[in-house]
Amino acid sequence: MNDSDINQQQLEEQLQTALAGMNPDEVKDVFVQSLILEKYSDRDDIDDELFEEIKRDLSNRLDIKINDKLVGALPAEKVDELDKVIEDGANSDAIRGLLADNGVDLDKLVADAMKDLHDEFINDAANNEGE
């Protein structure tokens, strides 16, 4: 293992520790903000209003991706059951339990949705650079 591998591993461990103390909305917020900063880091024309607009759009897109992956991972009758559990105001542990009972790894599902959004958003930026 070389120094860069060790540094990357340390960075990932520090990130996991920081994320462990956050609720899901905070994690989503940090992720979305990091996407915006990654894409627009070299631009000065992103004002607060535009930043917030992009942030709302990306948050909505991430929610859609997560929901689509959830629906795709569950049998149709379990989707209806999940909808009922959510409508009845179940806490996140009950929802996670239902998903785990049906073989859905929510953390992996969310991570996959985040990766998909990252790739789409950043690749869109790379494709638009030539315009």
C-alpha positions as CSV (number, residue, x, y, z in Angstrom):
1,M,0.0,0.0,0.0
2,N,1.5,3.4,-1.0
3,D,1.1,6.7,0.7
4,S,-1.8,7.9,-1.6
5,D,-3.7,4.7,-0.8
6,I,-3.2,5.3,2.9
7,N,-4.3,8.9,2.6
8,Q,-7.4,7.9,0.5
9,Q,-8.2,5.3,3.2
10,Q,-7.8,7.8,6.0
11,L,-10.0,10.3,4.1
12,E,-12.7,7.7,3.6
13,E,-12.6,6.7,7.2
14,Q,-12.9,10.4,8.3
15,L,-15.8,10.8,5.9
16,Q,-17.6,7.8,7.2
17,T,-17.2,9.0,10.8
18,A,-18.6,12.5,9.8
19,L,-21.5,11.0,7.9
20,A,-22.4,8.6,10.8
21,G,-23.3,11.6,12.9
22,M,-25.7,13.1,10.3
23,N,-29.3,12.4,9.6
24,P,-30.2,11.3,6.0
25,D,-31.4,14.9,5.1
26,E,-28.0,16.3,6.2
27,V,-26.1,13.7,4.2
28,K,-28.2,14.4,1.1
29,D,-27.6,18.2,1.6
30,V,-23.8,17.7,1.9
31,F,-23.8,15.4,-1.2
32,V,-25.8,17.8,-3.3
33,Q,-23.7,20.8,-2.3
34,S,-20.5,18.9,-3.1
35,L,-21.8,18.1,-6.6
36,I,-22.5,21.7,-7.2
37,L,-19.1,22.7,-6.0
38,E,-17.4,20.0,-8.1
39,K,-19.2,21.1,-11.2
40,Y,-19.0,24.9,-10.8
41,S,-15.8,25.3,-8.7
42,D,-14.1,27.4,-11.4
43,R,-17.0,29.7,-12.1
44,D,-17.7,33.0,-10.3
45,D,-21.1,33.5,-11.8
46,I,-23.0,31.2,-9.4
47,D,-24.8,33.5,-7.0
48,D,-26.8,32.3,-3.9
49,E,-30.1,32.2,-5.8
50,L,-28.8,30.1,-8.6
51,F,-26.9,27.8,-6.1
52,E,-30.2,27.2,-4.2
53,E,-32.1,26.6,-7.4
54,I,-29.6,24.0,-8.6
55,K,-29.5,22.5,-5.1
56,R,-33.3,22.0,-5.1
57,D,-33.3,20.5,-8.5
58,L,-30.5,18.0,-7.6
59,S,-32.3,17.1,-4.3
60,N,-35.5,16.4,-6.2
61,R,-33.6,14.4,-8.9
62,L,-31.9,12.3,-6.1
63,D,-35.2,11.6,-4.4
64,I,-36.7,10.4,-7.7
65,K,-33.6,8.2,-8.3
66,I,-33.9,6.7,-4.8
67,N,-37.7,6.1,-5.3
68,D,-37.2,4.5,-8.7
69,K,-34.5,2.2,-7.3
70,L,-36.8,1.3,-4.4
71,V,-39.7,0.5,-6.6
72,G,-37.4,-1.6,-8.9
73,A,-36.0,-3.5,-5.9
74,L,-39.3,-4.5,-4.4
75,P,-42.1,-6.8,-5.7
76,A,-45.2,-4.8,-6.5
77,E,-47.2,-5.9,-3.5
78,K,-44.3,-4.9,-1.2
79,V,-44.3,-1.4,-2.8
80,D,-47.9,-1.0,-1.8
81,E,-47.0,-2.2,1.7
82,L,-44.1,0.2,1.9
83,D,-46.4,3.1,0.8
84,K,-48.9,2.2,3.6
85,V,-46.1,2.0,6.2
86,I,-44.8,5.5,5.1
87,E,-48.3,7.0,5.0
88,D,-49.0,5.6,8.5
89,G,-46.0,7.7,9.7
90,A,-43.6,4.8,10.5
91,N,-40.2,5.8,11.6
92,S,-37.0,5.1,9.6
93,D,-36.2,2.0,11.6
94,A,-39.6,0.4,10.6
95,I,-39.0,1.3,7.0
96,R,-35.5,-0.1,7.0
97,G,-36.8,-3.2,8.6
98,L,-39.4,-3.7,5.9
99,L,-36.8,-3.2,3.2
100,A,-34.3,-5.5,4.9
101,D,-36.9,-8.2,5.3
102,N,-37.4,-8.0,1.5
103,G,-33.6,-8.2,0.7
104,V,-33.2,-4.5,0.0
105,D,-30.0,-2.9,1.2
106,L,-31.1,0.7,1.6
107,D,-27.6,2.1,2.1
108,K,-26.4,0.5,-1.1
109,L,-29.5,1.6,-3.0
110,V,-29.0,5.2,-1.9
111,A,-25.3,5.0,-2.6
112,D,-26.1,3.7,-6.1
113,A,-28.6,6.5,-6.7
114,M,-26.0,9.1,-5.5
115,K,-23.4,7.6,-7.9
116,D,-25.9,7.7,-10.8
117,L,-26.7,11.3,-10.1
118,H,-23.1,12.3,-9.7
119,D,-22.2,10.6,-13.0
120,E,-25.1,12.2,-14.9
121,F,-24.5,15.7,-13.4
122,I,-20.7,15.7,-13.8
123,N,-20.8,14.1,-17.3
124,D,-23.3,16.7,-18.3
125,A,-20.8,19.3,-17.2
126,A,-18.1,17.7,-19.2
127,N,-20.3,17.4,-22.3
128,N,-21.3,21.1,-22.1
129,E,-17.8,22.4,-21.8
130,G,-17.4,22.4,-25.5
131,E,-20.5,24.6,-26.1
